[in-house]
Structures are given as C-alpha cells and as structure tokens.
Amino acid sequence: MSRAYTRFGFGGACGKLRGVDDEVTGTPPRAGSTARNAAEIRGRIAACFSLAELRRFAEELGVPDIPWDRGMQGAAHELVRRFEQRRELWSLVEQLRAVRPLVEWPDMPTVPPASSIAQAHADIPRPAPLPNLAPLPVPSPPTEVPTLAPPPIPPTTRTPTVPTPEPAAARPRGAGGPARPAVPPGAAERAPARAARRVDSRLLLAALGLVVASLVVAFLIGRASSAPDGEAAPASAAAASAAPAPPTTARPDGVAARAAAAIERRIESVARACEIPPGAADDVMRRAFERCGPAPTHAAQRAAPAQGSDAPAEVPAARPDAPGAAPRAAAAAANAPAGGNSGCVGACERRHQACRATQCGKEPTQGSQYQRYQNCLSTCLEQASRCRLGCL
C-alpha cells in the first residue's frame, strides 16, 4: 500500500506515499480497520489533489460546506470525516478511484458493516399488529373448466311443410284452378322487407309523365322555330320548278359564307391582276399560274397552245411600226380589266418584262447556271405580282 504512485506518474512530484504507520494515529495496520482506511484516504487525497481540485471534487459530490481556510490537510480530513459519519466511506473510495485511477486506493467493502445495519434496523419502528380478521371463504373450484372451443351445435331436423288445401267455401266465385298453398312459416316476416325494397308505382308513373311532357315541349319548340323555314320550302320549290335557272340563292350569314366570299374576292383580284377573264375558281387559279407563275423550262423551245378563253399575250419586243402591232394593242385594250387600272397593270407588265430582259437575260445552256436563272425569274415575278396587287 505504501508503494503506490499518484497521477503524476513514476518519479513525479507526488513521489511515493508514506505508510499509514508514520501518521499520528498511533493505530497499528489492521486489515479491514475503518480508522486505518480513513487515514490512508486522507493521506492520498492530500498528496494527489490540489486545493482547487479538491474543492471542485467536493462540489461534485454534494459536500460544498467544508472549511477551506484550514489548508489541504484540514479539508481532506473534513471530507473523509463527513463520509465516515454517514457510513459511506466505500462510495467515496469509488469516486476517488474513478477520478484518480492510477492511485492505489484501499479496498473498501461495498456493503456497510453489520453494526451500522443493526443500528439502522433498530431505528426503524415496528409495524402495528394486524387486527384479527375472519378468514375469507375459499371458493370451490368450478366443476366445468372453461375452454376456448365453441359449444357443439345441436343437430337440427327439418320438417317438410305440406301445404294444406284451401276449403272450397273460402274460394271466391269464378276462381278456377287449384287453391294456393298455405303461407310457409317466416313469410310474414319477409314480406315487409320485400315491400320496403319495392318501388312505388306512382313514382314510376310520375317520372314517365315528366319525360313525356318534356318530349312534347321540345317538339313544340322545334316546330315553332322551324315553321318559317318549312313554309318557305314549298314556295322555293315551286319557284325553282317554274324558273329554268335561278341566278343566285342567298347564302346564310355565317363563318363559312364569309370565308367563301373572301375567297371569291381574292380570286377576282388575281384574275384582274393576271388579266384573266372571270370563271371557275380552279380554272382561274390554273390560268393565273400559267400566266403569272414561273415560266416552264421548255417555254423557249415550243409555244404553249392558245386557249379560246385566254387573252393574247403581249409581245415585249413588238415594234410600233411592225405589222399587226395595232390590232394587238387594240385587243389588249379591249381585254383590259374594268376599273380604270389598266395603265397600272400595263406598267407592271412592262416592268416585269424589263426585269426579265435586263436582270435574268436569256435561258442558260449550262446546268450550273440554271438555278440562278430560276431564282431571278422568281424575283421578277414576285415584284410584278406585288405591283399588280397594288393596282387593285
């Protein structure tokens, strides 16, 4: 015990601890002596703790009221004395061993001595004697042990129900055939449930009447709204049969009618711009493409056959003194569209011919230059079309 080392290590400042025999207790070392253990604990606390560390350790243990002005020896003596009075010296040793594990602390029994236990038992008051009570009656064990299995179901025997014939006196007059069988047992209870599930016939009749009334009202409304058309239909049929060919029929006002009218106006504008007489829409568009569209590749080799309804094309290089120039000019003036824009359209045509002659030139013979030639023709035609549309 005297060769223990402190937390400062071997050869530290604490050094070796002196034996308890050198202290002033005067008691020889005995195993299990409380005074010797307390003296050893005081000596090791004084050697291995500083005053600040001991104060912090005492506060953690819940013993803050220790006189610290008496120095390290007095504080250690007071701390050990407090735990010794409470007979909890072994708990102090456990706390010290947890804080300073490198110090050899005395082995203290964890169970308090028998004298302290006897004294503690002597302090406990004895309980008062219980009054004499009559013994409770012990219930007799049940004859049948309850089980979790359900009881057996007794067999049921079904008895056939034979319908009894109804007496002849109870039958109504004029009723023929065999009498109805007797009401089986349980039918009286099932009859109210069936009656509750059955829908009332009056509700069905009311719903049917509402449906018929709504159909009649809808028919009358439709008849009233279509009555003028129905009256006008025979008159229009009679007029169509009397007249050989009615001029035009009035179109109903709507989106389709407005779209058709807009398309007709555009077709008429295209016909005037390309100097084409009015006609069917597909015919006008086809002629406008032939006249105002890009020229075909074989236009230079062969001339397109003249159509009866087409106006003769202008000759761009026609000279004034050439024979036949005057009749062509007269025909062009006669075929000019009405509206006073013939001069504008003619100027657009001359500008188109000049663009083709000056910018595009003749049709190339090499394939690499043909794409540029077509682009030039398209540009001139686009300019001419814009000019004609501006004349409308």
C-alpha positions in Angstrom: 0.0 0.0 0.0 2.9 2.3 0.8 4.5 1.8 -2.7 1.5 3.4 -4.6 2.1 6.1 -7.2 0.0 9.1 -7.9 -1.4 10.6 -11.0 1.9 12.4 -11.7 3.5 9.1 -12.8 6.6 7.3 -11.6 9.1 9.6 -10.0 6.6 12.6 -10.2 6.1 15.4 -7.8 4.0 13.3 -5.5 6.6 10.6 -5.2 6.0 7.6 -3.1 3.3 7.7 -0.5 4.3 7.1 3.1 2.7 4.3 5.0 -0.1 5.0 7.4 2.1 3.7 10.3 4.1 7.0 10.2 1.0 9.1 10.8 -0.1 10.4 14.2 -2.9 7.9 14.5 -0.9 5.5 16.6 -3.0 2.6 15.5 -1.2 -0.5 14.0 -2.2 -1.5 10.5 -5.0 -4.0 10.6 -7.0 -5.5 7.7 -10.5 -4.0 7.5 -9.9 -1.3 10.1 -12.0 1.8 9.3 -9.7 4.2 11.0 -6.7 2.9 9.1 -8.6 3.2 5.8 -9.7 6.7 6.6 -6.2 7.7 7.4 -4.9 6.2 4.1 -7.6 8.0 2.2 -6.8 11.4 3.8 -3.1 10.9 3.1 -3.6 10.1 -0.6 -6.1 12.9 -1.1 -3.6 15.4 0.5 -0.8 14.1 -1.8 -2.7 13.8 -5.1 -5.1 16.7 -5.1 -4.6 20.4 -5.1 -6.9 22.7 -3.1 -8.8 23.8 -6.2 -9.2 20.3 -7.5 -10.4 19.1 -4.1 -13.0 21.9 -3.8 -14.4 21.1 -7.3 -14.4 17.4 -6.4 -16.3 18.1 -3.2 -18.9 20.2 -5.0 -19.5 17.4 -7.5 -20.0 15.0 -4.5 -22.6 17.4 -2.9 -20.4 18.5 0.1 -19.7 22.2 -0.5 -19.7 23.4 3.1 -16.1 22.4 4.0 -13.8 24.9 5.8 -11.1 25.6 3.2 -9.2 28.1 5.3 -7.6 25.2 7.3 -5.4 24.1 4.4 -5.2 20.9 2.4 -4.9 18.6 5.4 -7.9 20.1 7.2 -10.1 20.0 4.1 -9.2 16.3 3.4 -9.8 15.4 7.0 -13.2 17.1 7.0 -14.3 15.5 3.7 -13.3 12.0 4.9 -15.0 12.6 8.2 -18.3 13.6 6.6 -18.4 10.3 4.6 -17.3 8.3 7.6 -20.1 9.7 9.7 -22.6 8.7 7.0 -21.0 5.3 6.8 -20.4 5.8 3.1 -16.7 5.6 3.0 -16.8 3.0 0.4 -18.7 5.3 -2.0 -16.1 8.0 -1.5 -13.4 5.5 -2.5 -15.3 4.6 -5.6 -15.5 8.2 -6.6 -11.8 8.8 -5.9 -10.9 5.7 -7.9 -12.9 7.0 -10.9 -11.1 10.4 -10.7 -7.6 9.1 -9.9 -7.4 5.6 -11.4 -3.5 5.4 -11.1 -3.5 5.8 -7.3 -3.8 2.7 -5.2 -6.8 3.3 -3.0 -7.7 1.0 -0.1 -10.2 -1.8 -0.9 -13.4 -1.0 0.9 -16.4 -3.4 1.1 -19.3 -2.2 -0.8 -21.7 -3.4 1.9 -21.8 -1.4 5.1 -20.7 -3.2 8.3 -23.1 -5.3 10.4 -23.2 -2.8 13.3 -24.4 0.0 11.1 -27.1 -2.3 9.6 -28.2 -3.3 13.1 -28.4 0.3 14.2 -30.4 1.2 11.1 -32.7 -1.7 11.8 -33.1 -0.5 15.4 -34.1 2.9 14.2 -37.0 1.5 12.1 -40.2 1.4 14.1 -42.0 -1.9 14.3 -45.4 -2.0 12.5 -48.6 -2.2 14.5 -50.1 -5.7 14.8 -52.8 -6.6 12.4 -56.3 -7.0 13.8 -57.8 -10.4 13.9 -59.8 -10.7 10.7 -62.0 -13.6 9.8 -60.7 -15.8 7.0 -62.2 -15.2 3.7 -64.2 -18.1 2.3 -62.4 -20.0 -0.4 -64.5 -20.5 -3.5 -65.0 -24.1 -4.6 -63.3 -25.0 -7.8 -65.7 -25.0 -10.8 -67.0 -28.3 -11.9 -66.6 -27.4 -15.6 -63.3 -26.0 -16.9 -64.0 -23.2 -19.4 -62.4 -23.9 -22.8 -61.9 -21.7 -25.8 -63.7 -24.1 -28.2 -67.3 -23.2 -29.0 -70.0 -25.5 -27.7 -71.2 -28.1 -30.2 -74.1 -27.2 -32.3 -77.1 -29.5 -31.8 -78.4 -31.1 -35.0 -81.5 -29.6 -36.4 -84.1 -31.7 -38.1 -86.1 -30.1 -40.9 -89.7 -31.0 -41.1 -91.2 -30.7 -44.6 -94.1 -28.2 -44.8 -97.0 -29.7 -46.6 -99.4 -27.1 -48.0 -102.9 -27.7 -46.7 -105.6 -27.4 -49.4 -107.9 -24.4 -49.0 -111.5 -25.3 -48.3 -114.0 -24.8 -51.2 -116.1 -22.5 -49.2 -113.3 -20.0 -48.8 -112.6 -19.8 -52.6 -114.2 -16.8 -54.4 -116.8 -17.3 -57.0 -115.4 -17.7 -60.5 -111.9 -18.7 -59.3 -110.7 -21.7 -61.1 -107.7 -23.9 -60.7 -106.2 -25.4 -57.6 -106.1 -23.4 -54.4 -102.9 -21.5 -53.4 -100.7 -23.3 -50.9 -100.6 -22.2 -47.3 -98.2 -19.4 -46.3 -95.0 -21.0 -45.1 -93.6 -20.0 -41.7 -91.4 -16.9 -41.8 -93.1 -15.5 -44.9 -94.9 -12.9 -42.9 -91.5 -11.5 -41.7 -90.0 -11.4 -45.1 -93.0 -9.7 -46.7 -92.4 -6.3 -45.1 -88.7 -6.3 -46.2 -89.8 -7.1 -49.8 -92.4 -4.3 -49.7 -89.8 -1.9 -48.4 -87.5 -2.7 -51.3 -90.2 -2.5 -53.9 -90.5 0.9 -55.7 -93.8 2.7 -55.6 -95.7 2.5 -58.9 -96.9 6.1 -58.5 -93.3 7.3 -58.6 -92.7 5.4 -61.9 -95.9 6.9 -63.4 -94.9 10.4 -62.3 -91.4 10.0 -63.8 -92.8 8.7 -67.1 -95.3 11.6 -67.3 -92.4 14.1 -66.8 -90.4 12.5 -69.6 -93.4 12.6 -72.0 -94.1 16.2 -71.1 -90.5 17.3 -71.7 -90.6 15.5 -75.1 -93.8 17.3 -76.1 -92.4 20.7 -75.1 -89.2 20.1 -77.0 -91.2 19.0 -80.1 -93.3 22.1 -80.0 -90.3 24.4 -79.6 -88.6 22.8 -82.5 -91.7 23.0 -84.6 -92.2 26.7 -83.8 -88.6 27.5 -84.6 -88.6 25.6 -87.9 -92.1 26.8 -89.1 -90.9 29.7 -91.3 -88.3 27.5 -93.0 -91.0 24.8 -93.6 -93.4 27.4 -95.1 -90.7 28.8 -97.3 -89.6 25.4 -98.6 -92.7 24.8 -100.8 -92.5 28.3 -102.2 -88.9 28.0 -103.1 -89.5 24.5 -104.6 -92.3 26.0 -106.8 -90.2 28.9 -107.8 -87.3 26.6 -108.8 -89.7 24.4 -110.9 -91.2 27.5 -112.6 -87.9 29.3 -113.3 -85.4 27.5 -115.6 -82.3 28.7 -113.8 -82.4 31.0 -110.8 -79.5 33.5 -110.8 -78.2 33.0 -107.3 -79.5 31.9 -103.9 -79.0 34.0 -100.8 -76.3 32.4 -98.6 -76.9 32.2 -94.9 -74.8 34.5 -92.8 -72.0 32.6 -91.1 -68.3 31.9 -90.9 -68.3 29.7 -93.9 -70.2 32.2 -96.0 -67.8 35.0 -95.1 -64.8 32.8 -95.9 -66.3 31.8 -99.3 -67.0 35.5 -100.1 -63.4 36.4 -99.2 -62.0 33.6 -101.4 -64.2 34.8 -104.3 -62.9 38.3 -103.9 -59.3 37.2 -103.8 -59.8 35.0 -106.9 -61.4 38.0 -108.7 -58.4 40.2 -107.7 -55.9 37.6 -109.0 -57.9 37.3 -112.3 -57.7 41.1 -112.7 -54.0 41.2 -111.8 -53.1 38.5 -114.3 -55.6 39.8 -117.0 -57.7 36.6 -116.9 -61.5 36.6 -117.6 -63.6 35.5 -114.6 -64.7 31.9 -114.4 -64.5 28.9 -112.1 -62.0 29.2 -109.2 -59.8 26.2 -110.2 -59.8 27.4 -113.9 -58.8 31.0 -112.8 -56.0 29.8 -110.5 -54.6 27.4 -113.1 -54.5 30.1 -115.8 -53.1 32.6 -113.3 -50.3 30.2 -112.5 -49.6 29.6 -116.2 -49.5 33.3 -116.9 -48.1 34.9 -113.8 -46.2 32.0 -112.4 -42.6 30.9 -113.3 -42.1 30.0 -116.9 -41.6 26.3 -117.7 -38.2 25.1 -118.9 -39.4 24.2 -122.4 -41.1 27.6 -123.0 -38.3 28.7 -125.3 -38.4 25.5 -127.5 -42.2 25.4 -128.0 -45.0 27.8 -127.6 -48.0 26.8 -125.4 -51.2 26.3 -127.4 -53.5 29.3 -127.2 -56.8 28.7 -125.4 -60.1 30.1 -126.6 -60.9 31.9 -123.5 -57.4 33.2 -122.8 -56.4 36.7 -123.9 -53.4 37.0 -126.3 -50.1 37.6 -124.5 -48.3 40.8 -125.0 -45.2 40.8 -127.2 -42.5 42.6 -125.2 -40.2 43.4 -128.2 -43.0 44.4 -130.6 -42.1 47.4 -132.6 -44.7 50.2 -133.2 -44.1 50.0 -137.0 -44.3 46.2 -137.1 -47.3 44.8 -139.0 -50.0 43.7 -136.7 -49.0 45.9 -133.8 -52.1 48.0 -133.9 -54.5 45.0 -133.8 -52.6 43.6 -130.8 -52.8 46.9 -128.9 -56.5 47.1 -129.6 -57.1 43.6 -128.4 -55.1 44.3 -125.2 -57.1 47.4 -124.6 -60.3 45.5 -125.1 -59.3 42.7 -122.7 -58.1 45.2 -120.0 -59.9 44.7 -116.7 -62.6 47.2 -115.9 -62.0 49.6 -113.1 -59.6 52.2 -114.5 -56.4 50.3 -113.5 -55.4 49.2 -117.0 -52.5 51.6 -117.1 -51.1 50.5 -113.8 -51.4 46.8 -114.8 -49.7 47.5 -118.1 -46.9 49.4 -116.3 -46.4 46.4 -114.0 -46.2 44.1 -117.0 -43.7 46.2 -118.8 -41.6 46.4 -115.6 -41.8 42.6 -115.4 -40.6 42.1 -118.9 -37.8 44.7 -118.4 -36.7 42.8 -115.3 -36.5 39.5 -117.1 -34.7 41.1 -120.0 -32.1 43.1 -118.1 -31.5 41.1 -114.9 -32.2 37.5 -116.0 -31.2 37.5 -119.6 -31.6 34.5 -121.9 -32.1 31.0 -120.6 -28.7 29.5 -119.9 -27.5 26.3 -121.5 -25.3 25.1 -118.6 -26.9 23.3 -115.7 -24.8 25.1 -113.1 -26.4 28.5 -114.1 -29.9 27.3 -114.3 -30.7 27.6 -110.6 -29.6 31.3 -110.6 -31.8 31.9 -113.6 -34.8 30.4 -112.0 -34.2 32.5 -108.8 -34.0 35.6 -110.9 -37.3 34.8 -112.7 -39.0 34.2 -109.4 -37.8 37.5 -108.0 -39.1 39.4 -111.1 -42.4 37.6 -110.9 -42.7 38.4 -107.2 -42.1 42.1 -107.9 -44.7 42.0 -110.7 -47.3 40.3 -108.6 -46.8 42.9 -105.8 -47.2 45.7 -108.4 -50.4 44.1 -109.8 -51.9 43.7 -106.3 -51.1 47.4 -105.7 -53.2 48.3 -108.7 -56.3 46.7 -107.3 
